[in-house]
């Protein structure tokens, strides 16, 4: 949805991307907020959360040694110290938005996956699921950036509706509330979905999959320039910046060919190395 060519670079070409300080800080903060709930409710305090940061950073480095590149040349440790301080500020802000001593999540960092009637698989990882005594379900997602302006809020909400659709198809339950917690600006965005919302999302995903399937089979992936291009790691191979994409690694069918039904999501496509699932972020 952001850029078809970027999707190709990431999913089909699997081009490497350098770790970023912002994304890695988000991963660190998510890990801290997840681990905090291991403690008894009364011990879920801001000082305890801050104390978790160094250990979670060490765990990240152990699992992804390439993250050491982020602070290469930082011999005095000043950049790292400032970066960890920014993570502390985000964690502390969370306590002004939610009270973890009064929360008992049903799930944390939950991997979910379901298959629609069409054969399309949906999967993702949900930050937190709360279940009220009444059985009402709330899906919560932490964002370490700032809340978008109202005219741009639909993008993040689409991600949450994606998760709600997966839960609905898996368990037959429409989540009562979708909640986005923006730690960068201290805002909380909520939305209460209904069945019609989730049906619309399902139709949109199927249409999106049809577009992905067609582009995969024809090799026709086009860039969609936006302000986000300035942060893209693939400018060197993007036509918008004078680059040439790598040779397309999959076989293509001629335009107009009906050799394979558009959007068919059967075993043949999986064997050919084509994507067969959509993932929530």
C-alpha atoms as an extended CHARMM CRD file, in Angstrom:
* protein
*
       281  EXT
         1         1  UNK       CA              0.0000000000        0.0000000000        0.0000000000  PROA      1               0.0000000000
         2         2  UNK       CA              2.8940000000        2.3620000000        0.7270000000  PROA      2               0.0000000000
         3         3  UNK       CA              4.9760000000        1.4830000000       -2.3340000000  PROA      3               0.0000000000
         4         4  UNK       CA              4.6200000000       -1.6070000000       -4.5810000000  PROA      4               0.0000000000
         5         5  UNK       CA              8.3020000000       -1.5170000000       -5.5580000000  PROA      5               0.0000000000
         6         6  UNK       CA              9.3760000000       -1.4000000000       -1.9200000000  PROA      6               0.0000000000
         7         7  UNK       CA              7.1970000000       -4.4770000000       -1.3060000000  PROA      7               0.0000000000
         8         8  UNK       CA              9.0440000000       -6.2590000000       -4.1180000000  PROA      8               0.0000000000
         9         9  UNK       CA             12.4640000000       -5.2980000000       -2.7290000000  PROA      9               0.0000000000
        10        10  UNK       CA             11.5530000000       -6.5600000000        0.7350000000  PROA      10              0.0000000000
        11        11  UNK       CA              9.4150000000       -9.6260000000        0.0450000000  PROA      11              0.0000000000
        12        12  UNK       CA             10.6290000000      -10.9790000000       -3.3000000000  PROA      12              0.0000000000
        13        13  UNK       CA             14.2010000000       -9.7010000000       -3.7190000000  PROA      13              0.0000000000
        14        14  UNK       CA             14.7530000000       -9.7730000000        0.0600000000  PROA      14              0.0000000000
        15        15  UNK       CA             17.2220000000       -6.9100000000       -0.1540000000  PROA      15              0.0000000000
        16        16  UNK       CA             18.9360000000       -6.1900000000        3.1690000000  PROA      16              0.0000000000
        17        17  UNK       CA             18.0630000000       -3.0490000000        5.1000000000  PROA      17              0.0000000000
        18        18  UNK       CA             20.2420000000       -1.2900000000        7.6240000000  PROA      18              0.0000000000
        19        19  UNK       CA             18.8960000000       -1.1780000000       11.1770000000  PROA      19              0.0000000000
        20        20  UNK       CA             17.6340000000        2.2410000000       12.2150000000  PROA      20              0.0000000000
        21        21  UNK       CA             17.8290000000        3.8760000000       15.6210000000  PROA      21              0.0000000000
        22        22  UNK       CA             14.1050000000        4.6830000000       15.6000000000  PROA      22              0.0000000000
        23        23  UNK       CA             12.9190000000        1.1790000000       14.7020000000  PROA      23              0.0000000000
        24        24  UNK       CA             15.3440000000       -0.4690000000       17.1130000000  PROA      24              0.0000000000
        25        25  UNK       CA             14.2690000000        1.8830000000       19.9130000000  PROA      25              0.0000000000
        26        26  UNK       CA             10.7000000000        0.8190000000       19.2100000000  PROA      26              0.0000000000
        27        27  UNK       CA             11.6540000000       -2.8360000000       19.4710000000  PROA      27              0.0000000000
        28        28  UNK       CA             13.4380000000       -2.1610000000       22.7750000000  PROA      28              0.0000000000
        29        29  UNK       CA             10.4910000000       -0.2750000000       24.2720000000  PROA      29              0.0000000000
        30        30  UNK       CA              8.0710000000       -3.0070000000       23.2000000000  PROA      30              0.0000000000
        31        31  UNK       CA             10.2700000000       -5.6280000000       24.8720000000  PROA      31              0.0000000000
        32        32  UNK       CA             10.3760000000       -3.6340000000       28.1280000000  PROA      32              0.0000000000
        33        33  UNK       CA              6.5900000000       -3.1510000000       28.2230000000  PROA      33              0.0000000000
        34        34  UNK       CA              6.0560000000       -6.8380000000       27.5410000000  PROA      34              0.0000000000
        35        35  UNK       CA              8.4770000000       -7.9900000000       30.2610000000  PROA      35              0.0000000000
        36        36  UNK       CA              7.1180000000       -5.5570000000       32.8460000000  PROA      36              0.0000000000
        37        37  UNK       CA              3.9540000000       -7.6640000000       33.0970000000  PROA      37              0.0000000000
        38        38  UNK       CA              6.0500000000      -10.5980000000       34.3460000000  PROA      38              0.0000000000
        39        39  UNK       CA              6.1990000000       -8.7580000000       37.6740000000  PROA      39              0.0000000000
        40        40  UNK       CA              3.3770000000       -8.7450000000       40.2440000000  PROA      40              0.0000000000
        41        41  UNK       CA              0.9320000000       -5.8870000000       39.6920000000  PROA      41              0.0000000000
        42        42  UNK       CA              2.1920000000       -3.7890000000       42.6130000000  PROA      42              0.0000000000
        43        43  UNK       CA              5.7680000000       -3.9170000000       41.2540000000  PROA      43              0.0000000000
        44        44  UNK       CA              4.9290000000       -2.5970000000       37.7990000000  PROA      44              0.0000000000
        45        45  UNK       CA              6.4060000000        0.8230000000       38.3920000000  PROA      45              0.0000000000
        46        46  UNK       CA              8.2630000000        3.3190000000       36.2330000000  PROA      46              0.0000000000
        47        47  UNK       CA             11.5950000000        2.7640000000       38.0450000000  PROA      47              0.0000000000
        48        48  UNK       CA             11.2930000000       -0.9940000000       37.5090000000  PROA      48              0.0000000000
        49        49  UNK       CA             10.4950000000       -0.4490000000       33.8210000000  PROA      49              0.0000000000
        50        50  UNK       CA             13.5100000000        1.8220000000       33.4060000000  PROA      50              0.0000000000
        51        51  UNK       CA             15.6820000000       -0.7850000000       35.1140000000  PROA      51              0.0000000000
        52        52  UNK       CA             14.6450000000       -3.3430000000       32.4930000000  PROA      52              0.0000000000
        53        53  UNK       CA             16.0470000000       -1.3060000000       29.6080000000  PROA      53              0.0000000000
        54        54  UNK       CA             19.7730000000       -2.2550000000       29.8580000000  PROA      54              0.0000000000
        55        55  UNK       CA             19.0270000000       -5.9660000000       30.1200000000  PROA      55              0.0000000000
        56        56  UNK       CA             16.5640000000       -5.9170000000       27.2240000000  PROA      56              0.0000000000
        57        57  UNK       CA             19.1010000000       -4.0070000000       25.1360000000  PROA      57              0.0000000000
        58        58  UNK       CA             21.6890000000       -6.6870000000       25.8580000000  PROA      58              0.0000000000
        59        59  UNK       CA             19.1880000000       -9.3680000000       24.8030000000  PROA      59              0.0000000000
        60        60  UNK       CA             18.5250000000       -7.5370000000       21.5550000000  PROA      60              0.0000000000
        61        61  UNK       CA             22.2370000000       -7.3210000000       20.8150000000  PROA      61              0.0000000000
        62        62  UNK       CA             22.6350000000      -11.0240000000       21.5440000000  PROA      62              0.0000000000
        63        63  UNK       CA             19.8390000000      -11.9790000000       19.1510000000  PROA      63              0.0000000000
        64        64  UNK       CA             20.7860000000       -9.4060000000       16.4930000000  PROA      64              0.0000000000
        65        65  UNK       CA             24.5250000000       -8.6620000000       16.6280000000  PROA      65              0.0000000000
        66        66  UNK       CA             24.1830000000       -6.4260000000       13.5710000000  PROA      66              0.0000000000
        67        67  UNK       CA             22.5920000000       -3.7880000000       15.8220000000  PROA      67              0.0000000000
        68        68  UNK       CA             26.0780000000       -2.9240000000       17.0480000000  PROA      68              0.0000000000
        69        69  UNK       CA             26.4270000000       -1.0520000000       13.7310000000  PROA      69              0.0000000000
        70        70  UNK       CA             24.0150000000        1.5710000000       15.0310000000  PROA      70              0.0000000000
        71        71  UNK       CA             26.6280000000        3.0220000000       17.3410000000  PROA      71              0.0000000000
        72        72  UNK       CA             29.8060000000        2.2400000000       15.4440000000  PROA      72              0.0000000000
        73        73  UNK       CA             32.4080000000        4.8990000000       16.1810000000  PROA      73              0.0000000000
        74        74  UNK       CA             30.6300000000        6.0270000000       19.3340000000  PROA      74              0.0000000000
        75        75  UNK       CA             33.7800000000        5.4690000000       21.3780000000  PROA      75              0.0000000000
        76        76  UNK       CA             32.6350000000        7.6140000000       24.3080000000  PROA      76              0.0000000000
        77        77  UNK       CA             29.1920000000        6.0410000000       24.3830000000  PROA      77              0.0000000000
        78        78  UNK       CA             27.4770000000        9.4290000000       24.1820000000  PROA      78              0.0000000000
        79        79  UNK       CA             25.1210000000        8.5320000000       21.3230000000  PROA      79              0.0000000000
        80        80  UNK       CA             24.1720000000        5.2330000000       22.9440000000  PROA      80              0.0000000000
        81        81  UNK       CA             23.5390000000        6.9320000000       26.2790000000  PROA      81              0.0000000000
        82        82  UNK       CA             21.3200000000        9.5610000000       24.6410000000  PROA      82              0.0000000000
        83        83  UNK       CA             19.4530000000        6.8740000000       22.6870000000  PROA      83              0.0000000000
        84        84  UNK       CA             18.8250000000        4.8030000000       25.8160000000  PROA      84              0.0000000000
        85        85  UNK       CA             17.6460000000        7.9710000000       27.5580000000  PROA      85              0.0000000000
        86        86  UNK       CA             15.1000000000        8.5240000000       24.7900000000  PROA      86              0.0000000000
        87        87  UNK       CA             13.8560000000        4.9610000000       25.3110000000  PROA      87              0.0000000000
        88        88  UNK       CA             13.4900000000        5.7090000000       29.0280000000  PROA      88              0.0000000000
        89        89  UNK       CA             11.3720000000        8.7780000000       28.2670000000  PROA      89              0.0000000000
        90        90  UNK       CA              9.0340000000        6.7310000000       26.0680000000  PROA      90              0.0000000000
        91        91  UNK       CA              8.6570000000        4.0580000000       28.7370000000  PROA      91              0.0000000000
        92        92  UNK       CA              7.9720000000        6.6520000000       31.4340000000  PROA      92              0.0000000000
        93        93  UNK       CA              5.3480000000        8.3750000000       29.2890000000  PROA      93              0.0000000000
        94        94  UNK       CA              3.4230000000        5.1290000000       29.0630000000  PROA      94              0.0000000000
        95        95  UNK       CA              2.6600000000        5.3410000000       32.7860000000  PROA      95              0.0000000000
        96        96  UNK       CA              0.7620000000        8.5940000000       32.1810000000  PROA      96              0.0000000000
        97        97  UNK       CA             -1.4150000000        6.8410000000       29.6030000000  PROA      97              0.0000000000
        98        98  UNK       CA             -2.1130000000        3.4660000000       31.2130000000  PROA      98              0.0000000000
        99        99  UNK       CA             -1.8420000000        1.9970000000       34.7070000000  PROA      99              0.0000000000
       100       100  UNK       CA             -0.1500000000       -1.4140000000       34.4820000000  PROA      100             0.0000000000
       101       101  UNK       CA             -0.9740000000       -2.1790000000       38.1110000000  PROA      101             0.0000000000
       102       102  UNK       CA             -4.6260000000       -2.4540000000       37.0430000000  PROA      102             0.0000000000
       103       103  UNK       CA             -4.0270000000       -4.4910000000       33.9030000000  PROA      103             0.0000000000
       104       104  UNK       CA             -3.6890000000       -8.2410000000       33.5030000000  PROA      104             0.0000000000
       105       105  UNK       CA             -3.1850000000       -8.8690000000       29.7910000000  PROA      105             0.0000000000
       106       106  UNK       CA             -4.6320000000      -12.0820000000       28.4200000000  PROA      106             0.0000000000
       107       107  UNK       CA             -1.8760000000      -12.1360000000       25.7790000000  PROA      107             0.0000000000
       108       108  UNK       CA              1.3530000000      -10.2960000000       25.0250000000  PROA      108             0.0000000000
       109       109  UNK       CA              3.2390000000      -10.2940000000       21.7270000000  PROA      109             0.0000000000
       110       110  UNK       CA              0.7460000000      -12.8510000000       20.4400000000  PROA      110             0.0000000000
       111       111  UNK       CA              1.4020000000      -14.3990000000       17.0260000000  PROA      111             0.0000000000
       112       112  UNK       CA             -1.8960000000      -14.9050000000       15.2070000000  PROA      112             0.0000000000
       113       113  UNK       CA             -2.6470000000      -16.5110000000       11.8700000000  PROA      113             0.0000000000
       114       114  UNK       CA             -5.8000000000      -17.4340000000       10.0130000000  PROA      114             0.0000000000
       115       115  UNK       CA             -6.8100000000      -18.4480000000        6.5040000000  PROA      115             0.0000000000
       116       116  UNK       CA             -9.7020000000      -16.8080000000        4.7000000000  PROA      116             0.0000000000
       117       117  UNK       CA            -12.1280000000      -18.7710000000        2.5270000000  PROA      117             0.0000000000
       118       118  UNK       CA            -10.2000000000      -17.5380000000       -0.5170000000  PROA      118             0.0000000000
       119       119  UNK       CA             -7.0720000000      -19.3080000000        0.7460000000  PROA      119             0.0000000000
       120       120  UNK       CA             -5.2780000000      -16.0930000000        1.6670000000  PROA      120             0.0000000000
       121       121  UNK       CA             -3.4560000000      -16.3820000000        4.9880000000  PROA      121             0.0000000000
       122       122  UNK       CA             -3.3050000000      -13.4220000000        7.3470000000  PROA      122             0.0000000000
       123       123  UNK       CA             -0.7900000000      -13.2760000000       10.1580000000  PROA      123             0.0000000000
       124       124  UNK       CA              0.7470000000      -10.8160000000       12.5330000000  PROA      124             0.0000000000
       125       125  UNK       CA              1.9220000000      -10.1490000000       16.0740000000  PROA      125             0.0000000000
       126       126  UNK       CA             -0.3900000000       -8.2790000000       18.4540000000  PROA      126             0.0000000000
       127       127  UNK       CA              1.3000000000       -6.2690000000       21.2090000000  PROA      127             0.0000000000
       128       128  UNK       CA             -1.3640000000       -6.8980000000       23.8360000000  PROA      128             0.0000000000
       129       129  UNK       CA             -4.8240000000       -8.3550000000       24.2400000000  PROA      129             0.0000000000
       130       130  UNK       CA             -6.9510000000       -7.4870000000       27.2640000000  PROA      130             0.0000000000
       131       131  UNK       CA            -10.0890000000       -9.4350000000       28.1200000000  PROA      131             0.0000000000
       132       132  UNK       CA            -12.6450000000       -7.8610000000       30.4720000000  PROA      132             0.0000000000
       133       133  UNK       CA            -14.6510000000       -9.9400000000       32.9920000000  PROA      133             0.0000000000
       134       134  UNK       CA            -17.5920000000       -9.5020000000       30.5900000000  PROA      134             0.0000000000
       135       135  UNK       CA            -15.5730000000      -11.2260000000       27.8620000000  PROA      135             0.0000000000
       136       136  UNK       CA            -15.0530000000       -8.0340000000       25.8610000000  PROA      136             0.0000000000
       137       137  UNK       CA            -11.7380000000       -8.0370000000       23.9880000000  PROA      137             0.0000000000
       138       138  UNK       CA             -9.4470000000       -5.0380000000       23.5660000000  PROA      138             0.0000000000
       139       139  UNK       CA             -6.5070000000       -5.0780000000       21.1570000000  PROA      139             0.0000000000
       140       140  UNK       CA             -3.6990000000       -2.7060000000       22.1550000000  PROA      140             0.0000000000
       141       141  UNK       CA             -0.7640000000       -1.5950000000       20.0230000000  PROA      141             0.0000000000
       142       142  UNK       CA              2.1440000000        0.5550000000       21.2110000000  PROA      142             0.0000000000
       143       143  UNK       CA              3.5690000000        3.1690000000       18.8740000000  PROA      143             0.0000000000
       144       144  UNK       CA              6.7990000000        4.9080000000       19.8060000000  PROA      144             0.0000000000
       145       145  UNK       CA              6.1990000000        7.7390000000       17.3470000000  PROA      145             0.0000000000
       146       146  UNK       CA              3.7370000000       10.6040000000       17.4900000000  PROA      146             0.0000000000
       147       147  UNK       CA              0.0310000000       10.3070000000       16.7810000000  PROA      147             0.0000000000
       148       148  UNK       CA             -0.8310000000       11.2180000000       13.1740000000  PROA      148             0.0000000000
       149       149  UNK       CA             -3.0760000000       14.1010000000       12.2770000000  PROA      149             0.0000000000
       150       150  UNK       CA             -6.7320000000       13.0230000000       11.9510000000  PROA      150             0.0000000000
       151       151  UNK       CA             -6.5680000000       12.9500000000        8.1430000000  PROA      151             0.0000000000
       152       152  UNK       CA             -3.7540000000       10.3770000000        8.3490000000  PROA      152             0.0000000000
       153       153  UNK       CA             -5.2060000000        8.2150000000       11.1260000000  PROA      153             0.0000000000
       154       154  UNK       CA             -6.7830000000        5.6530000000        8.8080000000  PROA      154             0.0000000000
       155       155  UNK       CA             -3.4290000000        3.9780000000        8.0460000000  PROA      155             0.0000000000
       156       156  UNK       CA             -2.6680000000        2.9340000000       11.6430000000  PROA      156             0.0000000000
       157       157  UNK       CA             -6.3300000000        2.0550000000       12.1970000000  PROA      157             0.0000000000
       158       158  UNK       CA             -6.2350000000       -0.2240000000        9.1600000000  PROA      158             0.0000000000
       159       159  UNK       CA             -3.4770000000       -2.2160000000       10.8660000000  PROA      159             0.0000000000
       160       160  UNK       CA             -5.6520000000       -2.5710000000       13.9670000000  PROA      160             0.0000000000
       161       161  UNK       CA             -8.6810000000       -3.5910000000       11.9160000000  PROA      161             0.0000000000
       162       162  UNK       CA             -6.4410000000       -6.1750000000       10.2360000000  PROA      162             0.0000000000
       163       163  UNK       CA             -5.7260000000       -7.6880000000       13.6620000000  PROA      163             0.0000000000
       164       164  UNK       CA             -9.3980000000       -7.4850000000       14.5990000000  PROA      164             0.0000000000
       165       165  UNK       CA            -10.3080000000       -9.3640000000       11.4230000000  PROA      165             0.0000000000
       166       166  UNK       CA             -7.8300000000      -12.1240000000       12.2670000000  PROA      166             0.0000000000
       167       167  UNK       CA             -9.2650000000      -12.4730000000       15.7950000000  PROA      167             0.0000000000
       168       168  UNK       CA            -12.8120000000      -12.4910000000       14.4140000000  PROA      168             0.0000000000
       169       169  UNK       CA            -12.0250000000      -15.2000000000       11.8810000000  PROA      169             0.0000000000
       170       170  UNK       CA            -10.0640000000      -17.2220000000       14.4360000000  PROA      170             0.0000000000
       171       171  UNK       CA            -12.3910000000      -17.0370000000       17.4190000000  PROA      171             0.0000000000
       172       172  UNK       CA            -15.6660000000      -15.6510000000       16.1100000000  PROA      172             0.0000000000
       173       173  UNK       CA            -15.3240000000      -12.6220000000       18.3980000000  PROA      173             0.0000000000
       174       174  UNK       CA            -15.4090000000       -9.0080000000       17.2390000000  PROA      174             0.0000000000
       175       175  UNK       CA            -13.0360000000       -7.0810000000       19.5220000000  PROA      175             0.0000000000
       176       176  UNK       CA            -14.8590000000       -4.4610000000       21.5560000000  PROA      176             0.0000000000
       177       177  UNK       CA            -12.0910000000       -1.8780000000       21.2100000000  PROA      177             0.0000000000
       178       178  UNK       CA             -8.9460000000       -1.1790000000       19.2200000000  PROA      178             0.0000000000
       179       179  UNK       CA             -6.4490000000        1.0270000000       21.0420000000  PROA      179             0.0000000000
       180       180  UNK       CA             -3.3210000000        2.7100000000       19.7160000000  PROA      180             0.0000000000
       181       181  UNK       CA             -1.0080000000        4.0910000000       22.4170000000  PROA      181             0.0000000000
       182       182  UNK       CA              1.3330000000        6.7450000000       21.0070000000  PROA      182             0.0000000000
       183       183  UNK       CA              4.2630000000        7.0680000000       23.3780000000  PROA      183             0.0000000000
       184       184  UNK       CA              5.9700000000        9.7380000000       21.2770000000  PROA      184             0.0000000000
       185       185  UNK       CA              3.2030000000       12.2810000000       21.7830000000  PROA      185             0.0000000000
       186       186  UNK       CA              1.2700000000       10.8940000000       24.7430000000  PROA      186             0.0000000000
       187       187  UNK       CA             -1.9460000000       10.2660000000       22.8190000000  PROA      187             0.0000000000
       188       188  UNK       CA             -4.3440000000        7.3200000000       22.8600000000  PROA      188             0.0000000000
       189       189  UNK       CA             -6.4360000000        6.6180000000       19.7780000000  PROA      189             0.0000000000
       190       190  UNK       CA             -9.3800000000        4.2350000000       20.1250000000  PROA      190             0.0000000000
       191       191  UNK       CA            -11.8720000000        2.7270000000       17.7140000000  PROA      191             0.0000000000
       192       192  UNK       CA            -14.7780000000        0.3660000000       18.3460000000  PROA      192             0.0000000000
       193       193  UNK       CA            -15.1980000000       -1.8900000000       15.2990000000  PROA      193             0.0000000000
       194       194  UNK       CA            -18.3520000000       -3.5960000000       14.0760000000  PROA      194             0.0000000000
       195       195  UNK       CA            -18.7800000000       -6.5650000000       11.7470000000  PROA      195             0.0000000000
       196       196  UNK       CA            -19.2920000000       -4.3020000000        8.7240000000  PROA      196             0.0000000000
       197       197  UNK       CA            -15.8550000000       -2.7300000000        9.3700000000  PROA      197             0.0000000000
       198       198  UNK       CA            -14.1550000000       -6.1000000000        9.3480000000  PROA      198             0.0000000000
       199       199  UNK       CA            -16.0050000000       -7.2410000000        6.2300000000  PROA      199             0.0000000000
       200       200  UNK       CA            -14.7800000000       -4.1070000000        4.4380000000  PROA      200             0.0000000000
       201       201  UNK       CA            -11.2140000000       -4.7880000000        5.5680000000  PROA      201             0.0000000000
       202       202  UNK       CA            -11.4660000000       -8.3530000000        4.2890000000  PROA      202             0.0000000000
       203       203  UNK       CA            -12.6450000000       -7.1350000000        0.8740000000  PROA      203             0.0000000000
       204       204  UNK       CA             -9.8360000000       -4.5980000000        0.7850000000  PROA      204             0.0000000000
       205       205  UNK       CA             -7.2470000000       -7.2420000000        1.6540000000  PROA      205             0.0000000000
       206       206  UNK       CA             -8.5140000000       -9.5400000000       -1.0720000000  PROA      206             0.0000000000
       207       207  UNK       CA             -8.3020000000       -6.7070000000       -3.6030000000  PROA      207             0.0000000000
       208       208  UNK       CA             -4.8160000000       -5.9040000000       -2.3590000000  PROA      208             0.0000000000
       209       209  UNK       CA             -3.8450000000       -9.5490000000       -2.7170000000  PROA      209             0.0000000000
       210       210  UNK       CA             -5.1400000000       -9.6070000000       -6.2960000000  PROA      210             0.0000000000
       211       211  UNK       CA             -2.8880000000       -6.6380000000       -7.0700000000  PROA      211             0.0000000000
       212       212  UNK       CA              0.0790000000       -8.3340000000       -5.3910000000  PROA      212             0.0000000000
       213       213  UNK       CA             -0.5880000000      -11.5850000000       -7.2610000000  PROA      213             0.0000000000
       214       214  UNK       CA             -0.7880000000       -9.8150000000      -10.6170000000  PROA      214             0.0000000000
       215       215  UNK       CA              2.3910000000       -7.8150000000       -9.9890000000  PROA      215             0.0000000000
       216       216  UNK       CA              4.1770000000      -10.9670000000       -8.8180000000  PROA      216             0.0000000000
       217       217  UNK       CA              3.2560000000      -12.8460000000      -11.9690000000  PROA      217             0.0000000000
       218       218  UNK       CA              3.9660000000      -10.0220000000      -14.4250000000  PROA      218             0.0000000000
       219       219  UNK       CA              6.9580000000       -8.4940000000      -12.6280000000  PROA      219             0.0000000000
       220       220  UNK       CA              5.3060000000       -5.0690000000      -12.8970000000  PROA      220             0.0000000000
       221       221  UNK       CA              6.1580000000       -3.3770000000       -9.6110000000  PROA      221             0.0000000000
       222       222  UNK       CA              6.0410000000        0.3980000000       -9.6950000000  PROA      222             0.0000000000
       223       223  UNK       CA              7.4150000000        2.9520000000       -7.2370000000  PROA      223             0.0000000000
       224       224  UNK       CA              4.9970000000        5.2520000000       -5.4450000000  PROA      224             0.0000000000
       225       225  UNK       CA              6.9380000000        8.3710000000       -4.4360000000  PROA      225             0.0000000000
       226       226  UNK       CA              6.0610000000        9.9270000000       -1.0770000000  PROA      226             0.0000000000
       227       227  UNK       CA              7.8580000000       11.8870000000        1.6250000000  PROA      227             0.0000000000
       228       228  UNK       CA              8.8890000000        8.5320000000        3.1150000000  PROA      228             0.0000000000
       229       229  UNK       CA             11.2490000000        7.9570000000        0.1680000000  PROA      229             0.0000000000
       230       230  UNK       CA             13.8840000000        9.9960000000        1.9930000000  PROA      230             0.0000000000
       231       231  UNK       CA             14.2090000000        7.2100000000        4.5880000000  PROA      231             0.0000000000
       232       232  UNK       CA             14.2570000000        4.3120000000        2.1000000000  PROA      232             0.0000000000
       233       233  UNK       CA             17.3450000000        2.0720000000        2.0490000000  PROA      233             0.0000000000
       234       234  UNK       CA             16.8080000000        1.1670000000       -1.6010000000  PROA      234             0.0000000000
       235       235  UNK       CA             17.2790000000        4.4930000000       -3.3730000000  PROA      235             0.0000000000
       236       236  UNK       CA             20.3100000000        3.1260000000       -5.2430000000  PROA      236             0.0000000000
       237       237  UNK       CA             18.1210000000        0.5920000000       -7.0800000000  PROA      237             0.0000000000
       238       238  UNK       CA             14.9590000000        2.7220000000       -7.3770000000  PROA      238             0.0000000000
       239       239  UNK       CA             14.0990000000        4.3360000000      -10.7240000000  PROA      239             0.0000000000
       240       240  UNK       CA             12.8040000000        7.4100000000       -8.8910000000  PROA      240             0.0000000000
       241       241  UNK       CA             16.4150000000        8.0750000000       -7.8450000000  PROA      241             0.0000000000
       242       242  UNK       CA             18.0270000000        7.0550000000      -11.1240000000  PROA      242             0.0000000000
       243       243  UNK       CA             18.6890000000        3.4750000000      -10.0470000000  PROA      243             0.0000000000
       244       244  UNK       CA             17.9700000000        0.1580000000      -11.7420000000  PROA      244             0.0000000000
       245       245  UNK       CA             16.1820000000       -2.6350000000       -9.8340000000  PROA      245             0.0000000000
       246       246  UNK       CA             17.9480000000       -6.0010000000       -9.6890000000  PROA      246             0.0000000000
       247       247  UNK       CA             17.0060000000       -8.6860000000      -12.1980000000  PROA      247             0.0000000000
       248       248  UNK       CA             13.5630000000      -10.0120000000      -11.3090000000  PROA      248             0.0000000000
       249       249  UNK       CA             14.1330000000      -13.3900000000       -9.6060000000  PROA      249             0.0000000000
       250       250  UNK       CA             10.8130000000      -15.0120000000      -10.5800000000  PROA      250             0.0000000000
       251       251  UNK       CA              9.4890000000      -16.2040000000      -13.9140000000  PROA      251             0.0000000000
       252       252  UNK       CA              6.8250000000      -13.9570000000      -15.3980000000  PROA      252             0.0000000000
       253       253  UNK       CA              3.8320000000      -14.5990000000      -17.6070000000  PROA      253             0.0000000000
       254       254  UNK       CA              3.0010000000      -12.4380000000      -20.6260000000  PROA      254             0.0000000000
       255       255  UNK       CA              0.4010000000       -9.7400000000      -20.1100000000  PROA      255             0.0000000000
       256       256  UNK       CA             -3.0840000000      -11.0640000000      -20.8100000000  PROA      256             0.0000000000
       257       257  UNK       CA             -2.0880000000      -14.6860000000      -20.3180000000  PROA      257             0.0000000000
       258       258  UNK       CA             -4.6050000000      -16.8530000000      -18.4510000000  PROA      258             0.0000000000
       259       259  UNK       CA             -2.1060000000      -19.5820000000      -17.6840000000  PROA      259             0.0000000000
       260       260  UNK       CA             -2.6960000000      -19.1240000000      -13.9770000000  PROA      260             0.0000000000
       261       261  UNK       CA             -5.8690000000      -17.5950000000      -12.6000000000  PROA      261             0.0000000000
       262       262  UNK       CA             -5.1900000000      -14.1830000000      -11.1480000000  PROA      262             0.0000000000
       263       263  UNK       CA             -5.2460000000      -14.2820000000       -7.3980000000  PROA      263             0.0000000000
       264       264  UNK       CA             -5.2140000000      -18.0910000000       -7.1570000000  PROA      264             0.0000000000
       265       265  UNK       CA             -3.5190000000      -18.9260000000       -3.8690000000  PROA      265             0.0000000000
       266       266  UNK       CA             -2.7500000000      -22.5840000000       -4.2330000000  PROA      266             0.0000000000
       267       267  UNK       CA              0.3040000000      -24.7780000000       -3.5480000000  PROA      267             0.0000000000
       268       268  UNK       CA              1.7970000000      -24.0320000000       -6.9960000000  PROA      268             0.0000000000
       269       269  UNK       CA              2.4410000000      -20.4280000000       -6.0160000000  PROA      269             0.0000000000
       270       270  UNK       CA              4.0150000000      -21.3950000000       -2.7200000000  PROA      270             0.0000000000
       271       271  UNK       CA              6.3390000000      -23.8240000000       -4.4860000000  PROA      271             0.0000000000
       272       272  UNK       CA              7.3500000000      -21.1150000000       -6.9310000000  PROA      272             0.0000000000
       273       273  UNK       CA              8.5630000000      -18.9630000000       -4.0780000000  PROA      273             0.0000000000
       274       274  UNK       CA              5.7530000000      -16.4500000000       -4.3470000000  PROA      274             0.0000000000
       275       275  UNK       CA              4.2680000000      -14.8680000000       -1.2350000000  PROA      275             0.0000000000
       276       276  UNK       CA              1.0490000000      -16.5050000000       -0.0310000000  PROA      276             0.0000000000
       277       277  UNK       CA              0.2430000000      -14.4340000000        3.0350000000  PROA      277             0.0000000000
       278       278  UNK       CA             -0.2590000000      -10.8770000000        4.1940000000  PROA      278             0.0000000000
       279       279  UNK       CA              1.3280000000       -9.8050000000        7.4470000000  PROA      279             0.0000000000
       280       280  UNK       CA              0.2700000000       -7.0810000000        9.8460000000  PROA      280             0.0000000000
       281       281  UNK       CA              3.0360000000       -4.8400000000       11.1260000000  PROA      281             0.0000000000
